[in-house]
Amino acid sequence: MSDIRRVLVVGGGVGGLTAAATFARRGVEVVLIERRPTFEIPGVGLGQPANALRVYDTLGVLDEILATGFRYDHMSIFDPDRRLIVEHKFQMGDERVPAFCALSRLQLHEILLGAAQRAGVALRLGLTVSEIDDDGDRVAVRFSDGREDTFDLMAGFDGIRSATRLHVAGTAFQPRPSGYGAWRVQAPRPDTVRGMEFLQGIGSKTGAMPLGNDIMYLFHIRPEAPGAAFAGPGQARLFKARLAPYGSYVAEIAATLTEESDIVYSPIEPMMLPWPWFRKRVAIGGDAAHTVAPHLTQGAAMAAEDAFVLAREALNDDVSIEDRLMRYSMKRYPRCAFVYTFSGQWLHDEQSVRTAQDLEAARAELKQNASARIGWSDRILDGAF
Ligand SMILES: Cc1cc2nc3c(=O)[nH]c(=O)nc-3n(C[C@H](O)[C@H](O)[C@H](O)COP(=O)(O)OP(=O)(O)OC[C@H]3O[C@@H](n4cnc5c(N)ncnc54)[C@H](O)[C@@H]3O)c2cc1C
């Protein structure tokens, strides 16, 4: 029996739900707290690559995810009028898991929540941690409702604005605005959209991800002022104006947007914590430790991998808990840093296309190198973690 018997998981996103279910399935008593009062979440869709699907397989929910989502094995890069530049067949997956399966964020959360509940996780909604007292042997916690409890380990998967990260690493390493933002909206899926798509534009990029037989999500990435929020009246008009340079289904979807459309805007604020992801018995993972540009669709996948590796290393009690958490940090850093660098560089490259001449140069470069480049990323991320 491991010396880690009671774990507090903070945050009910992909990372927290996966961590809670993984610890609980290994016989640990788990309390999961989530700040929101319900599990309804905003967000559009998530492409989940083979490496994430393998984690979900360990929780017994792979079949449910595959039955719910849309599988795809390729991505295509087009010009703004959807003339093909290059198609890439993903080099991920095996006979058990496809290269990718995409589904709505809410559907993925509900499936992981089911796994956590079946494993016996105690869920507490509308709750945060207000005080942490970690003496190295136990973590004593005071919750926002005034109650107190003690745990052998606290795992903070509390997202990009993580309060647990502040406890672990202070204020030095913070996500900062990149100067770019992502717009998203769900839309009917044209039959031609059967994989992930990027339409390289001039001064922006647009694309689509299929989420089911009838739906997909449309996304658009461009420079935006730091601090811009783009919610409420006028949002649809601004989104339409941004999509105006694009043809094909993008123009058709833009024409249907109204103030009632469920448009989501998020700033892109990459951050990679170059610091062990723990202090004494408090560890962090997922967006709390690293946030990445969305280009490789690996952010939530890295959160799921972090959760799985944290449980595996913490419960392998051959050495002190600090050494185990160091092992966790050292194992996770290179993979997450790879995703951070690759997707960040991709963001900067595509957003540097500012003129028609730049687009012609990008077309030639993408045609020659993009598939080989993405193929290397596939092979690295398809490997063991
Ligand atoms: C435009 C865009 C597209 C993306 N597309 C993809 C994709 O296709 N595939 C992919 O894998 N990833 C994608 N990502 C990344 C992905 O959304 C994140 O990496 C992922 O959600 C991180 O999961 P997490 O569990 O670490 O954090 P979150 O999902 O942010 O969950 C954190 C949870 O903690 C809760 N919380 C916060 N603070 C507290 C507190 N103090 N106490 C208690 N609870 C708290 C929050 O309410 C939240 O529920 C995308 C991101 C963006 C911006």
The ligand as an ORCA input file, in Angstrom:
! r2SCAN-3c Opt
* xyz 0 1
  C      -8.406     28.365    -28.755
  C      -7.971     27.124    -28.035
  C      -8.125     25.880    -28.656
  C      -7.671     24.724    -28.016
  N      -7.819     23.521    -28.646
  C      -7.336     22.406    -28.055
  C      -7.474     21.129    -28.705
  O      -8.043     21.015    -29.780
  N      -6.939     20.032    -28.066
  C      -6.301     20.116    -26.859
  O      -5.825     19.081    -26.342
  N      -6.200     21.311    -26.210
  C      -6.689     22.442    -26.780
  N      -6.606     23.641    -26.128
  C      -5.948     23.694    -24.799
  C      -6.884     23.256    -23.686
  O      -8.070     23.997    -23.710
  C      -6.213     23.410    -22.311
  O      -4.864     23.079    -22.395
  C      -6.906     22.508    -21.294
  O      -8.234     22.917    -21.113
  C      -6.150     22.544    -19.958
  O      -6.811     21.712    -19.042
  P      -6.622     21.927    -17.490
  O      -7.433     20.881    -16.825
  O      -5.185     22.042    -17.169
  O      -7.227     23.381    -17.216
  P      -8.744     23.944    -17.405
  O      -9.440     23.243    -18.507
  O      -8.590     25.403    -17.490
  O      -9.427     23.529    -16.048
  C      -9.117     24.185    -14.840
  C     -10.305     24.057    -13.908
  O      -9.934     24.522    -12.628
  C     -10.963     25.344    -12.112
  N     -10.334     26.272    -11.153
  C      -9.573     27.349    -11.437
  N      -9.126     27.916    -10.297
  C      -9.611     27.169     -9.271
  C      -9.484     27.243     -7.857
  N      -8.760     28.191     -7.284
  N     -10.147     26.308     -7.110
  C     -10.874     25.326     -7.704
  N     -11.016     25.220     -9.025
  C     -10.380     26.120     -9.821
  C     -11.557     26.024    -13.335
  O     -12.864     26.479    -13.075
  C     -11.504     24.890    -14.349
  O     -12.648     24.094    -14.319
  C      -7.068     24.817    -26.724
  C      -6.942     26.060    -26.107
  C      -7.380     27.210    -26.746
  C      -7.237     28.544    -26.044
*
